[in-house]
């Protein structure tokens, strides 16, 4: 989907249409969750601090996120996907891989499947979607960005290797800023530069990811589309209007986050073994502290005990806190005998 959260808000509020808008936070606090294309012209992007976004775009309008609305529209879009294929691998609320090799409508060309899906999304939601069509996931992802917004692009098998060779490594899906900088330091700037390295060199410098980089630089990616992918973690976090300094205030702010995480566990039946406390200080430094237990977290009180104990162990913090988060990971759907007794931890 194109600028999904921001596009939903512009669709629902005519006063935002054609104007730079950002979903998330405010001019003083938080980060941008999504930016409209009008805002992107000023360099505003997701994950940018709101104060920075406002500095770059003084006319930027901030909109509080409405995730239940976005989830409902995402389900509507997922239903459209399901009319064409059962092989759907969601990446987020606004993005998914689809395997349409044997599609339910019997449409012979993947580009026509994509066109039909995009037309129906537009007709039913009023929102624009872009599509990338190729013979593997890596190239389909690259292609999906190539004609944004409201477009689609095909990378055929004949085009794959050549399409990648001139691409800067920072544009590779799966290569973040740190890895990109490391590659640049080794004289690797493009797909062709990766292709000129040996597999041994890539493994030696990039560990288990080295082989992946080696092959995608050649247009090769054998990962299948995995329908009903199991989610490995769930988390909730909040940025505060006023920085926090006391244990009592922080422990109180953890409660709605714990509620949200446990509500997900109750709905899905999933349980996790690793509880993490995420802390962002006023200067944007982030620390995390985790604890794993032998059995699954058994209850909301169990989750609270672990999260609050992690917080208490770090007090007092050296500086004020602007954000707290509680991720729960190592998620599975356990058998009943895998759920151990609740741990009694001192608070």
C-alpha positions, 0 to 999 in steps of 0.5 A, spaced: 500 500 500 502 507 498 503 511 504 498 506 508 496 510 514 497 517 511 493 515 505 487 512 510 487 519 514 487 523 507 481 519 505 477 520 511 479 527 512 478 532 506 482 537 510 488 533 509 488 531 502 493 534 498 497 537 504 503 534 508 501 529 513 504 525 518 501 519 522 504 518 529 506 523 535 506 530 535 510 536 533 514 535 540 514 528 541 514 521 538 516 518 531 513 518 524 509 512 523 507 514 516 508 520 511 504 522 506 507 523 499 506 531 500 510 530 506 516 526 503 517 531 498 520 535 504 524 528 506 519 526 512 519 519 512 517 513 517 521 512 524 523 519 523 523 523 530 517 528 529 521 534 532 526 533 526 520 532 521 517 538 523 523 542 522 524 539 515 517 541 513 514 546 518 507 546 515 507 538 517 500 536 520 500 530 525 495 525 526 494 521 531 494 513 529 488 509 529 490 502 528 484 499 529 482 502 523 488 500 519 487 493 521 480 493 519 482 495 512 488 491 512 483 485 513 479 487 507 485 488 503 487 481 505 480 478 503 481 481 496 488 477 496 484 471 498 480 471 492 486 470 487 491 465 491 491 462 498 498 463 498 499 469 502 505 471 506 503 478 510 509 482 512 505 488 515 498 491 515 500 494 508 504 489 505 504 482 503 508 476 498 503 473 494 504 466 490 500 467 484 503 461 480 496 457 480 491 463 482 484 461 483 482 466 477 486 462 472 489 468 470 495 466 465 499 472 467 502 475 474 502 482 471 494 481 470 493 478 477 496 484 480 492 489 476 486 486 478 488 486 485 490 493 485 483 495 481 479 492 486 483 495 492 482 502 489 474 500 488 473 497 495 477 502 499 479 508 495 486 507 496 492 506 492 496 500 492 503 498 488 505 491 486 512 488 484 512 482 479 517 477 479 520 470 479 522 471 486 521 474 493 527 479 493 526 481 486 518 482 487 520 487 493 525 491 489 520 491 483 514 494 488 518 500 489 520 501 482 513 505 480 511 507 486 506 510 488 500 507 484 504 503 479 507 496 478 513 493 475 515 486 472 522 484 473 522 478 468 527 472 469 531 475 463 532 481 467 533 479 474 541 479 474 542 485 470 537 489 474 541 488 480 548 489 478 547 497 478 543 497 484 546 501 490 547 496 496 543 500 500 537 499 496 537 492 497 531 489 501 535 486 507 541 490 507 540 496 513 544 502 514 550 498 518 551 493 513 551 498 507 556 502 511 560 496 512 560 493 505 562 500 502 568 500 507 570 494 503 569 497 497 562 494 495 557 499 493 553 496 488 550 489 486 555 488 481 561 489 486 557 483 491 557 479 485 565 480 484 566 477 491 567 470 492 562 466 497 568 465 502 569 472 502 562 474 503 561 468 509 567 471 512 565 478 512 557 477 513 556 471 517 550 467 515 547 472 511 553 472 506 551 467 502 544 470 502 547 477 499 552 473 494 546 469 491 541 475 491 546 479 487 545 474 482 538 475 482 537 468 485 532 467 491 529 460 493 525 462 499 518 460 498 512 464 500 510 462 506 502 462 508 500 463 515 507 465 517 508 464 525 509 470 528 515 470 533 514 476 537 509 481 539 510 488 543 507 494 545 510 501 546 509 508 548 512 515 548 510 519 553 508 527 553 513 528 559 519 524 560 519 520 566 524 519 572 521 515 578 520 507 578 512 508 580 511 512 574 514 508 569 511 501 573 504 505 572 506 506 564 508 499 563 501 496 565 497 498 559 503 495 555 502 489 558 495 489 557 496 490 550 501 484 549 497 479 553 490 481 550 494 478 543 496 472 547 489 471 549 486 472 542 491 468 538 493 462 544 500 464 543 505 464 549 512 466 549 518 465 553 522 471 553 520 478 556 524 484 554 524 491 557 525 497 552 527 504 554 529 510 550 532 516 554 530 523 553 537 523 548 534 517 544 539 512 546 535 506 547 537 500 551 534 493 552 534 488 558 531 481 557 529 475 561 527 468 558 524 462 562 524 455 561 516 455 561 511 459 557 509 466 560 503 463 563 498 469 565 498 477 565 500 477 572 506 473 570 508 477 564 507 483 569 512 480 574 517 479 569 517 486 566 517 490 572 522 486 575 526 488 569 525 495 570 526 495 578 533 491 576 535 498 572 533 503 577 535 508 578 536 510 571 542 515 569 537 520 565 530 521 564 525 516 560 521 518 554 519 511 551 518 504 554 516 498 551 514 491 552 516 485 547 514 478 548 518 473 544 519 466 542 512 465 541 509 459 540 502 455 541 504 451 547 501 444 549 497 445 556 503 441 559 508 446 557 505 452 560 509 452 567 506 455 574 506 462 575 513 465 577 513 469 584 518 474 583 519 480 588 517 487 586 
